[in-house]
Amino acid sequence: MRISCDFLVLGSGVAGLTFALEAAKHGQVIVVTKRALSDSNTNWAQGGIAAVMDPAHDSFEAHAGDTLRVGYGLSKPEVVEMVVRDGPARIRELIALGAQFDAAVGYSGSVDETGAMPLDLTREGGHTARRVVHAGDVTGREVQRALVEAVRANPSIRVLESHMAIDLIDLSKHGGPHLVAGAYVLDHVAGAVHTIAARATVLATGGAGKVYLYTSNPDVATGDGVAMAYRAGALVSNMEFFQFHPTCLFHPAAKSFLISEALRGEGGILRLANGDAFMARHHDMKDLAPRDVVARAIDFEMKRTGAEHVMLDMTHKNASYLRERFPNIYEECLKFGIDMAVQPIPVVPAAHYMCGGVVVDLDGRSTVPGLWAIGEVTCSGLHGANRLASNSLLEGLVYGHRAARALAGARTETRFPDVPEWDVGEAAPSDEAVVVTQNWDELRRFMWNYVGIVRSDRRLRRAARRIALLKDEIREYYWEHLVTLDLLELRNIADVAEMIVSCATVRRESRGLHFNIDHPEADPAQARDTRIVKGEPGHLAAR
């Protein structure tokens, strides 16, 4: 089936839905999402949204300074400045949509003389002020709820659930110019492939945590957008900088449950099994150190002691406070027999956030005409070598809004391109699905062991050899069999793994989230982005 629209949005998290709502004022929008509309990384976000909502005790300069410091020299000051200053307006728009954030004591529903909303603001690791807007400990769920309700009520937005983009439609592969003109999309319930033509195609597919064996991400996070952009020849940058969240719940029955950094922001203490508080040995901010420092510290202490986990201690806090401030985490821990008011929470690091991605400008344009990207799928220049806590939802809101505004004036000037239909060729149904399962498990395991929190030159070489072999098998399987959801996700995480290893191999230093034991110090000469396009190895390039 062939479908046309003005704006094709791949992904349904905060960035994609923010874009869809703004773009719907100027044309017809189709939102494609792999599972349900609310099934995204956004829905899992616990901590909150960082924004300067209390100018009496905070400032744009302070928020920008914290972001730049945590980015270890690779954040772009002009991007940081823009995102930080746009933040308060985007928060107010969410509130206008009906998002319910925790209010400060005595909140009457009005704004004060400075225009700041009197919200309850918390602090997280790396921040020097209380500036994180939150809805208990389920902020992402509340943001997603408000956006989903608004999208479903908008007649100019069509949602295709249980659909997954296979590849972008690149006209240069069909004798035309290098222009993205939509995407081929699999309805994985019906097993049919649709050709969707669009004047502008927007990647909002989120991250790629499933490239690693242990992750805080939901199952949908398989790097689909960055993999498709890579195959279409878009410039990709800084894929070596993958953030590992320091504290995921350690329990055999718990699947990827995140213990928010907000617990440390509210006084949580990391301890060894013997009660030793160890973060003072690793950073002068102790338990409020940036995530990369905390994740490496936990990894170091676990390897030093042989422990399977460390403990996050909140027992010095009142039980009623913990139940009110962290209701979801409190209840979830209780399900596994852990009362966080009387016993520390066992935690381990897990892959959490992709700081690299598709290179975009201040409005979300990629280096390929017709292709835009917003949110975690991008390398916008905001995060640099490490993401500051709660800047991710902020980035999605700001770039979703800016991309839609930038495209509003260009829509009527762009004609619908003539795009070819999907061709199955001689592909047949598979009777060897075990190949997909085996390759999926093998790739994620060696990425965790060789390209995880701590790396080495030898581990990276080993990973590169295994990825090359796996990609040969995946390529053969892809061309011989009809596409399925599992096959497409495997193909994408293999491409993501290749990009991470390629970028990590050429960064012969340790900076931010990338730590190589063969090059343990930062090299000022390498304070540059690592850039890659398909068919070329990663290379360091000046901004």
N, C-alpha and C positions, 0 to 999 in steps of 0.2 A: 504493500500500500504506500502511496505517495502522499505526503502531508506538507503544507507550507505554512510559514508563520513569519512574523517580523523578527521576533527574538526567541531563539531556542536556548533554554537554560538547562544545563546538565548538572543535576544536583539539587537537593532541597534542604540544605542547612541555612544558617543565618544569612550567609552571603547571597545565595541563590534566591531565597524568598524575598529578601530586601530588594534585590535587583528587580525581581518579577513585579512587585507591587509598584515600584516607581516607573518601570518601563511600560506597564499596562496603561499608563496615562497617555502613551504615545503610539501604541500599536498592539497587535495580538501577540500573546506570549504563550509558549508551550514549555512546561516544566517537566523534565524527564527524571524519574527517580527509581532506583533499583528495586526498592521494596515499597513500604508505605511512605507517605509524604512526610511523616514525622520521624522517619528512621534515618538519622544522621548523627555525625559527631556532635553537632550542636546540642542535640537532645540529651547527651550524656554529660555535658559540661556542668560541673558542680560549683566551682568557685565564684565567678561573676564576670563583670565587665569593668575594666579600668577606665576611669574618666574623672576629670577634675570637676567634681560637683560641689566642692566646698572650698571656694576660692579664699575664704578667710584663713584656712589652714593648709592650703595646697596651691599649686600654680602649674600652668602649662610648662613653664621652664623646668620645674622639678620632675614632672612626669616624663618630659622629653629627656632630661638628664638621666633618669633611672633607666629608660629604654636604651639610650645610647651606651651607657656603662655596661649593661648586661649583654649588649650586642657585640662586645669585644672588638670594636673598630670596624665592623662591616655594616652596621646600620647606616642608612642614608639620612643625614640630618634633615633634608628638605621633606622627605617622606614622613619621618617621625614627627616633625613639626605639624605637617598637614593633618595627619591622623589624630594626634593629640588634641589639636584645636577643634576638629570636627566632632570629637567625641560627645560633649554635652548635648549638642543638638540632636544627635542620633539617639541618645538615651531618652530625651524628651519625646521623640517620635514614637519610640516603643511604648512609652507610657500612654501616649495619645491613642495607640492601637489597642490598649487594654492590658499591657503587661503589668503585673502586680509585683513590684519590688518591695523589699522590706523597708519600711519607713522609720525615720528617727522618732524617738519618743516625743509625743506631742504634735506629730504631723497633722495638719489640718486640710491638706489637699491643695494648698496654695504655694506660690514661690515667694522667696524673700526678695529684698530690694536689689540683690545682685543677680537675680534670675536663676539662682541655683536651687535645685530641688532638695528639700530637707530629707534626704534618704539616710538610712543606716549604712554607713560606709565601713568596710573592713580593710585590713591590710594583709598582704601576702608577701612571700619571699621576694627580695630584690626591690621592693617598694620602700620609699622613705616617708610615705604618708598614707593615711587611711583614705583610699580613693576607689575601692572596689565595690560597685553596686551589685547587689545580690538579691536573690529570692530564696531565702533559707540556704540550703545546700543543693538546690535543684534549679539553679539559675537558667541553665540551658533549656531545661524542660519547659520553664515558664516562657522564655523568649520564643521557643519553637511553637508553643501553643498559641501565643498571640499572633505570630506570623502565619501559621497554618490557617487559623480561623479567618484572617483577612484575605488570604489567597483563595480559599474556597468560596468566599463570598464575592469575589471579583469576576464579573462575566467576561473580562478580556483575558483571563488566564485559564488555560486548559492544562490539566495535570494528567500525566501518563504514569501511573504507578506500576510496579512490577515490570519496568522497562529498563534496559541497560544499553548505553551507547557502545557500539562495537568499535567504530572508528570514525574520525572526522572525514567529511567529504572534501578532499583536497583536489581542486580542479586541475592542478598541474599534473596529476596522475592520469588525467583523461584528456590531455592535449590542450588544456587551458592555462590561465595564469596561476601563479602560486597564491591561491585564495581559498579559504575555508568557507564553504557554502552550506553548512548544515552537518548532519551526521546520519550514519546508518544505525538504527536502533532495534535491538532485539526485544520483542515481547516474550519474556521467558516463561510465561504461563501458556500462551497459545503456540509458542515455537515459531512465530512469524517474524520476519525482518521488515521494518518500515524504513523508507527513505524520507527523511525530514529535511526539506530545504528551508533555509533561513537567511535573512539579510545580515543578521549578526548571530554568532554562536558564542555562548558564554559558558566557560568551564567554572563550575562551582562545586566540584566533586569531593572536596575535602582532602583528607590525608591518606596515609598509606601504612598505618600501624601494623596491618596484617602481614607485611613483609617480614616481620619478626615473630619469633615463637611466642613471646610474652608481650602483651600489649594491653593498654587500657581502652583501646578503640573498639567500636562495634564491628561486626563481621563485614559491613559494607565498605570499610576503609582499606581498599585494595589499590589505591593510587591510580585509578582509572583515568582521571583527567590529565595528570602529568605524563602518563604513558602514551595516551593518544596524541597529546601535543608534541611529544618527543618524536613519535612516528611521523607526524606531519611536518617535521622540520623546524619546530619552534625552538628558540633559545631557552635552555634550562640552566639554572644556576644553583650553586651551594647545596647540592644534595647530600653532601657529607654531614651536614648539620641536622641530625635527627635527635630530637629531645626525648630523653627518657624520664618519665615522671618518677620521682623518688619513692612514692608511697602508694603502691597498690596492695590491697588486702591479700595476705598470704593465708590461704586456706584451700585444701584440696577440692572442696565443693564450690568455691567462689570462682566465677568466671569474669576476669578482667574488671573487678570492682575497684574503682578509684577511691582513694582516701584523700580528699581535697587538701591542697596546700593551705587552704584557709585554716585548717587545724593548727598548723605551725604558726600561722599569722596571729592566731588567738592564744598563743602560749604553749603549743605542743612541743614536747621534748623528745628527740630521738635518743634511744638508749640501746645498749647491748643487752643480751639476756641476763647478765649479772647486774643490771641497773646502771652501768656506766654511761653517762651522757658524753658522747664522743665528738659532737660537731665543733666544739671549741678547738679541737686539734686540727681542724681542716679549714676554718674560715673565721674572720673576726666578727662576722654577723651571726655566727653560731647557727641556730636552727632556722634563722631567717635568711640564710645565704641563698643565692640564686640556684635554680634547679639543677643546672649542670654540675655545680660543686657538690650539692647534696647527693645527687645520684652516684657520682664517683666516690664520694666518701662512704656511702652505704656499701657500694660494690667492693671497695677496699677493705672495709671492716668485715664483711662477710667472708671474703677470701682469706683475710688474715686469721680469722678465728675459726673458719670452717662452718660458720652458722648458715642455716638456710634462710634466715630473715633477721631483721632487727625489730625493735619495738618503738611505736609512737605513743608516748605517754600523755594522756589527758586527765589522769586521775586526780590532779590537783585542782581541777575545775569542778564546780558544783554540778550535780547530776541534772537538776532542773534546767540550768543554763545549757548544758550539752544537748538535752532533748529539744530545747527550743531553738538553739542556734544551728544544730546539725541534725534535724529530725530524720532525714533519709539515711544518713550514714549511721546514726544511732540504731535505727530499726534494722538496717541491713546487717550490721555487726551482731545484733541480738539473734538474728536468724542462724548465725553460725556459732552461737554460744559465747559471744564476746560482749560483755557489758563494759563499754569504754569508760564509764564513770568509776569502775572499780578495778579494771585491769588494762594494761597497755594493749594496743592493737598491733598484731604482727604484720609487718609490711615488707615489700620488696620493690625494686624499681621495675618499670616496664616501658616499652616503646610507647610514646605518647603523641608527639607532634612533629611534623615535617616542616622545618624552617626554610628549606630550599624549595624550588619548584619552577614554574613557568615564569620567565622574566616578563614583567609588565611595567608600564609607565604609571604616572600618577592617576590615570583614569582607568587602568586595567587593560589597556591594549597590549597584546602580545606582539612578538616580532613577525607574525604571519598575518597578512590582511584578512579581515573578516573574523578573526579569532580573538576573543577577550577572555580574561581569567580573573577571578576574584576569590579572596579567602585563602584557606590553607593550601590550596593547590598551587599558589603563586610564590614567587620570590619577589616581593614588592620593594624590598629594602627596609622594611620596618624592623624585622627581627634580627637581621644580621646573623651572627654566629650563635645566637641563643635567644630564645623568646622570653620576654618578661611576662610573668604570670598575669593572666586575665587580659592580655593585649590581643588575644586571638578573636574573641567575639567582637571586640572593638574594630579590628581590621575588617572583618566580614561586613559589619554594618556600614562602615565608612566607604569601602570600595564598592559594595553593592549599590549604594546611593550614587556615588560619583560616576560609575560606569553607565548607569541608566541615564543620568543627566547628560553625559557626553554623547551618548548614542541618540538622544532625542532629536537633535537637529539633523543628524545624518540619515535618519531612516528613509525619508522620502526621496533622497538622492540616490539610493541604491536599489537597483532592479533585482528581482528574483533571478538567480542564476539557473541555467539549464544543467541539471545534475543527473548522472546516470543512476539507474536502478541497481539494487543489490543483486549480485550474480553469485549463485551458489556453486556454479561450475559442476565438477564431478564429485563434490563432497557428499559423503554418505553418513548415516547415523553410526555412532560409535558402539562397539561391543567391548571396548577396553577402557572403561572409565577409571580403572585402577591406576592407569598411567598418570592421570591428572592428580589423583589422591597422593600417589607416591612422590611425584615431583613437588607438589604443594608442601608436603611435610618436610622433605629433604631441604628445599630452598629456605624455608623459614627457620629451620634448625641451624643450618650453617651460617645464616645471616646473624643469628643471635650469638653464636659462638665466636665467629670471626670478625664481624663488623658491628659489634654491639657497643657497649659503653666504653670499653677499652680495646684498642686495635693495635696491630703491628704490621710492618711491611710484609712479613711472611704470611700472616693470616689473610691480608688483603689479596695477595697473589693466589693463595689457595681458593679463596672465594671466587675470584675472577675466573679461574679455570673451571670450577664447578658450574658457575652461571653459564659459561659458554656452551658446555655440554648440555645442560638442561634446556637452554634456548634452542639448540638444534632439535632436540626431541619435541619441544613444544611447537616449534615452527612446522615440523613434519605433520604432527597430529592436527594442527590448526587447518592446514590446507587439505587434509584428507577427510576430515569429518565436519558434519554440521556443527555450527557454534552452539554452545550452551553457556549458561551463567558461570559454571565452575571453570570451564576452559578459558573464558574471557578474563576472569579474575586471575587465574594462574598466569596467563600471558602478560597481564599488566604488572603483577608483582615481580615477575622476572625482569621486565624492563626497568622497573624501579630499582631493583637490586643492582642491575648493571650500572645504572646512573650513580647510585650511592658509592659503589666500589670505585668507579672511574674517577669521581671527584675526590674521594678520600685518598686515592693512590697518589694524586699529584700534589695534595696539600701535605708537604713534608715538614710539618710543624704540629703543635697542639694549640688549638684556639677554640674557645667556647665549648660547643658540644662535641667537637672532634678531638679525641685524645689518642695519640699514637705513642706507645712506649719507646719506639725507636727515635722519636723526635719529640721529647717531652716538653720542650720550651716553645713559647711563641716566637715567631720570626717577624720582626717589623717589616721586612721586605715582602712578606706574604700577606699583608693586610689588604687583600684584594679578593674579589669574587672568584669562585671557580665556575667556569662556564663550559657548557657542552651542547653540541647538537648531534643528531643521529649520524653515526658513521665516523665520528671524530672522537678521540680520547679527550677527557677533561683537560682543561688548561687554565692556568691562572691568568686572569685578565683584569686590567685596571677598570674601575667604574667609569 
